[in-house]
Amino acid sequence: MKPLKYILPSIIAVVVGIPVFVLFIPLVIITGPFVYFKRKRFENQYSDFLINNNGADFFCYNNRENSKEYIEKNIIPNLDAGIEIVYLNGQKVASNHSVEFISQALYRLKNYNQFPHLMKIRDGKLVDKSINNPFYNVLNSNKPKTELVDQINQFF
């Protein structure tokens, strides 16, 4: 009797699974090209964004409780005026640029090691650097913030 207990669910899964699979194949075939071309169009727009914003610099930080206040009071006022601020409040991005493109840039970070993070656009490419470790050395070890600000300025 035990084998029937294990065989019956398998038979039901096959009987239900095959028709569901057959029904979804046309849906995938029909929607596939639309999804592909929508993604391709976004990729082209993102490339245009990178080209049009060549030379842009971004300082990115998030809403982490123990660092947000320090960054806003001690780091941001000491940054060059040309550096744009990107603030992540949870998963919401606040920026002067298109949120879609900044979100895509953040998603594609190559050297991500938590925030704060630096990004710059040069020659149509995004270059990034995490300053998480140096920042928390300054915050927790009471090192001078000038070293961190110099490191940020050297990156840009």
GUDOZA-60690 format. One record per residue (C-alpha): y, z, x; residue in three letters; residue number from 0. Coordinates in Angstrom, 2 decimals, padded with zeros to 5 digits, always signed. Layout:
! residues N
+---------+---------+---------+-----+-----+
:       y :       z :       x :  aa :   i :
+---------+---------+---------+-----+-----+
:       Y :       Z :       X : ALA : NUM :
...
+---------+---------+---------+-----+-----+
***
This chain:
! residues 156
+---------+---------+---------+-----+-----+
:       y :       z :       x :  aa :   i :
+---------+---------+---------+-----+-----+
: +000.00 : +000.00 : +000.00 : MET :   0 :
: +002.39 : +000.67 : +002.88 : LYS :   1 :
: +002.54 : -002.96 : +004.04 : PRO :   2 :
: +003.73 : -004.01 : +000.55 : LEU :   3 :
: +006.53 : -001.45 : +000.87 : LYS :   4 :
: +007.81 : -003.25 : +003.98 : TYR :   5 :
: +007.05 : -006.83 : +002.94 : ILE :   6 :
: +008.79 : -006.75 : -000.46 : LEU :   7 :
: +012.33 : -006.09 : +000.91 : PRO :   8 :
: +011.83 : -008.86 : +003.48 : SER :   9 :
: +010.84 : -011.34 : +000.79 : ILE :  10 :
: +013.84 : -010.36 : -001.37 : ILE :  11 :
: +016.18 : -010.73 : +001.64 : ALA :  12 :
: +014.87 : -014.23 : +002.36 : VAL :  13 :
: +014.98 : -015.28 : -001.32 : VAL :  14 :
: +018.59 : -014.09 : -001.67 : VAL :  15 :
: +019.74 : -014.94 : +001.86 : GLY :  16 :
: +018.79 : -018.62 : +001.90 : ILE :  17 :
: +020.76 : -019.58 : -001.25 : PRO :  18 :
: +023.78 : -017.55 : -000.12 : VAL :  19 :
: +023.66 : -019.26 : +003.28 : PHE :  20 :
: +023.37 : -022.69 : +001.62 : VAL :  21 :
: +026.35 : -021.90 : -000.64 : LEU :  22 :
: +028.56 : -020.84 : +002.26 : PHE :  23 :
: +027.89 : -023.87 : +004.47 : ILE :  24 :
: +030.16 : -026.18 : +002.40 : PRO :  25 :
: +032.84 : -023.47 : +002.33 : LEU :  26 :
: +032.79 : -023.25 : +006.12 : VAL :  27 :
: +032.82 : -027.04 : +006.45 : ILE :  28 :
: +035.79 : -027.35 : +004.10 : ILE :  29 :
: +037.91 : -024.49 : +005.46 : THR :  30 :
: +037.02 : -024.99 : +009.14 : GLY :  31 :
: +039.47 : -027.84 : +009.81 : PRO :  32 :
: +042.32 : -026.02 : +008.03 : PHE :  33 :
: +041.78 : -022.89 : +010.12 : VAL :  34 :
: +041.50 : -024.97 : +013.30 : TYR :  35 :
: +044.73 : -026.91 : +012.71 : PHE :  36 :
: +046.62 : -023.78 : +011.65 : LYS :  37 :
: +045.55 : -022.06 : +014.87 : ARG :  38 :
: +046.42 : -025.17 : +016.92 : LYS :  39 :
: +049.90 : -025.31 : +015.34 : ARG :  40 :
: +050.47 : -021.63 : +016.14 : PHE :  41 :
: +049.34 : -022.19 : +019.75 : GLU :  42 :
: +051.89 : -025.02 : +020.08 : ASN :  43 :
: +054.64 : -022.83 : +018.58 : GLN :  44 :
: +053.71 : -019.99 : +020.94 : TYR :  45 :
: +053.88 : -022.38 : +023.92 : SER :  46 :
: +057.32 : -023.52 : +022.73 : ASP :  47 :
: +058.34 : -019.86 : +022.43 : PHE :  48 :
: +057.33 : -019.27 : +026.06 : LEU :  49 :
: +059.20 : -022.37 : +027.25 : ILE :  50 :
: +062.34 : -021.62 : +025.20 : ASN :  51 :
: +062.45 : -018.01 : +026.41 : ASN :  52 :
: +061.90 : -018.74 : +030.09 : ASN :  53 :
: +063.40 : -015.92 : +032.15 : GLY :  54 :
: +063.13 : -013.31 : +029.38 : ALA :  55 :
: +062.17 : -009.78 : +030.39 : ASP :  56 :
: +060.57 : -007.18 : +028.11 : PHE :  57 :
: +060.04 : -003.44 : +028.39 : PHE :  58 :
: +057.32 : -002.37 : +025.96 : CYS :  59 :
: +056.57 : +001.16 : +024.87 : TYR :  60 :
: +054.90 : +002.86 : +021.94 : ASN :  61 :
: +055.33 : +005.89 : +019.73 : ASN :  62 :
: +053.27 : +008.25 : +021.85 : ARG :  63 :
: +054.75 : +011.64 : +021.12 : GLU :  64 :
: +055.10 : +013.07 : +024.61 : ASN :  65 :
: +056.70 : +009.96 : +026.13 : SER :  66 :
: +058.82 : +008.27 : +023.43 : LYS :  67 :
: +061.74 : +010.68 : +023.67 : GLU :  68 :
: +061.77 : +010.64 : +027.48 : TYR :  69 :
: +061.72 : +006.83 : +027.56 : ILE :  70 :
: +064.56 : +006.55 : +025.04 : GLU :  71 :
: +066.75 : +009.14 : +026.79 : LYS :  72 :
: +066.02 : +008.54 : +030.47 : ASN :  73 :
: +064.49 : +005.11 : +031.08 : ILE :  74 :
: +066.00 : +002.65 : +028.58 : ILE :  75 :
: +069.65 : +003.56 : +029.37 : PRO :  76 :
: +068.96 : +002.86 : +033.07 : ASN :  77 :
: +067.45 : -000.59 : +032.53 : LEU :  78 :
: +069.41 : -003.78 : +033.12 : ASP :  79 :
: +071.17 : -005.09 : +030.02 : ALA :  80 :
: +069.10 : -008.29 : +030.07 : GLY :  81 :
: +065.80 : -006.48 : +029.56 : ILE :  82 :
: +064.73 : -006.58 : +025.95 : GLU :  83 :
: +063.03 : -003.60 : +024.37 : ILE :  84 :
: +059.77 : -003.95 : +022.43 : VAL :  85 :
: +058.78 : -000.85 : +020.49 : TYR :  86 :
: +055.34 : -000.41 : +018.96 : LEU :  87 :
: +055.28 : +002.03 : +016.09 : ASN :  88 :
: +051.56 : +002.17 : +015.49 : GLY :  89 :
: +050.64 : -001.46 : +014.93 : GLN :  90 :
: +054.13 : -002.51 : +013.86 : LYS :  91 :
: +056.17 : -004.31 : +016.48 : VAL :  92 :
: +059.95 : -003.95 : +016.61 : ALA :  93 :
: +061.71 : -006.61 : +018.66 : SER :  94 :
: +064.68 : -008.97 : +018.58 : ASN :  95 :
: +062.26 : -011.89 : +018.94 : HIS :  96 :
: +059.70 : -013.22 : +016.49 : SER :  97 :
: +057.23 : -010.42 : +015.76 : VAL :  98 :
: +054.37 : -012.94 : +015.56 : GLU :  99 :
: +054.99 : -014.26 : +019.06 : PHE : 100 :
: +055.61 : -010.84 : +020.62 : ILE : 101 :
: +052.42 : -009.57 : +018.97 : SER : 102 :
: +050.54 : -012.54 : +020.40 : GLN : 103 :
: +052.00 : -011.84 : +023.84 : ALA : 104 :
: +050.90 : -008.21 : +023.60 : LEU : 105 :
: +047.45 : -009.28 : +022.47 : TYR : 106 :
: +047.13 : -011.53 : +025.52 : ARG : 107 :
: +048.16 : -008.95 : +028.14 : LEU : 108 :
: +046.02 : -009.45 : +031.22 : LYS : 109 :
: +046.90 : -006.27 : +033.10 : ASN : 110 :
: +046.89 : -003.90 : +030.13 : TYR : 111 :
: +046.43 : -000.25 : +031.02 : ASN : 112 :
: +048.20 : +001.47 : +028.13 : GLN : 113 :
: +051.94 : +001.68 : +027.61 : PHE : 114 :
: +054.67 : +001.51 : +028.85 : PRO : 115 :
: +054.23 : -002.07 : +029.91 : HIS : 116 :
: +056.43 : -004.79 : +031.39 : LEU : 117 :
: +056.35 : -008.48 : +030.47 : MET : 118 :
: +058.31 : -011.42 : +031.76 : LYS : 119 :
: +058.25 : -015.11 : +030.92 : ILE : 120 :
: +058.42 : -017.45 : +033.89 : ARG : 121 :
: +057.73 : -021.19 : +033.90 : ASP : 122 :
: +056.18 : -021.10 : +030.43 : GLY : 123 :
: +053.75 : -018.33 : +031.34 : LYS : 124 :
: +053.62 : -014.66 : +030.46 : LEU : 125 :
: +053.38 : -012.26 : +033.40 : VAL : 126 :
: +052.68 : -008.60 : +032.69 : ASP : 127 :
: +052.33 : -005.28 : +034.47 : LYS : 128 :
: +051.40 : -001.82 : +033.28 : SER : 129 :
: +053.62 : +001.00 : +034.48 : ILE : 130 :
: +051.61 : +003.67 : +032.68 : ASN : 131 :
: +050.49 : +005.47 : +035.83 : ASN : 132 :
: +053.88 : +005.52 : +037.60 : PRO : 133 :
: +055.59 : +006.52 : +034.36 : PHE : 134 :
: +053.33 : +009.51 : +033.77 : TYR : 135 :
: +053.69 : +010.51 : +037.42 : ASN : 136 :
: +057.42 : +010.73 : +036.82 : VAL : 137 :
: +057.04 : +012.45 : +033.45 : LEU : 138 :
: +054.40 : +015.03 : +034.40 : ASN : 139 :
: +055.13 : +015.61 : +038.08 : SER : 140 :
: +058.92 : +015.74 : +037.78 : ASN : 141 :
: +059.28 : +012.96 : +040.32 : LYS : 142 :
: +062.65 : +011.20 : +040.38 : PRO : 143 :
: +063.03 : +008.56 : +037.69 : LYS : 144 :
: +064.92 : +006.32 : +040.11 : THR : 145 :
: +061.61 : +005.32 : +041.74 : GLU : 146 :
: +060.28 : +004.16 : +038.38 : LEU : 147 :
: +063.47 : +002.30 : +037.48 : VAL : 148 :
: +063.41 : +000.61 : +040.91 : ASP : 149 :
: +059.80 : -000.42 : +040.33 : GLN : 150 :
: +060.76 : -001.89 : +036.96 : ILE : 151 :
: +063.69 : -003.80 : +038.44 : ASN : 152 :
: +061.51 : -005.13 : +041.28 : GLN : 153 :
: +059.06 : -006.55 : +038.74 : PHE : 154 :
: +061.82 : -008.46 : +036.99 : PHE : 155 :
+---------+---------+---------+-----+-----+
***
